């Protein structure tokens, strides 16, 4: 019990003193998760809306595939991204291996099915008479799209929260694609795993507290947006 208390005390010292190694992992995590979430939302929201709003041949099969990908193992995503961007892969010349953009690509792939599935579900649960009512009122196609998206806003916010939590806490992609390079690609989760294996609990606890703080902040922000909307 003593080493746990000592670890928490040292963790507070690391955070309050601005330890460069600790904050390097924090900033790397924020940069890579922001990039991956931006990419997954830009692609996932329109695709999820189309999947939930329109009928087309093979829609049921597509939905099954998307829902299956919700449980995609992070190590498998990391393996596939590694294979594609390594020196022997088709995108090896782009220099993405062991970089933050490489990690962001893998995390975007991980988050994309979550966004698509939850947005599609939210779109399907909207009032079926909404489209007919808007058309009867003379709404243009642009107004029809924006109003439909507004009606699914709570589902979109939920998708953002769930996808962000999945991306923020993953380890496999960051470890395999990023290489856990100190001062460069080491993220919060990979740093926690490494420092704990080394027996250095203070930094692991410090980064864990930051991870909890980020999760709390995101949840608080989502709750505020829901109340405002």
Buried (B, 14 or more C-beta within 10 A) or exposed (E): EEEEEEBBEBBBEBBEEEBEEBBBBBEBBBBBBEBBBEBBBEBBBBBBBBBBBEEEEEBEEBBEEBBEBBEBEBBEBBBBBBEBBBEEBEBBEEEBBBBBBBBBBBBBBBBBBBBBBBBBBBBBEBEEEEBEEBEEEEBEEEEBBEBBBEBBEBBBBBBBBBBBBBBBEBBBBBBBBBBBEEEEBBBBBBBBBBBBEEEBBBBBBBBBBBBEEBBEEBEEEBEEBEEEE
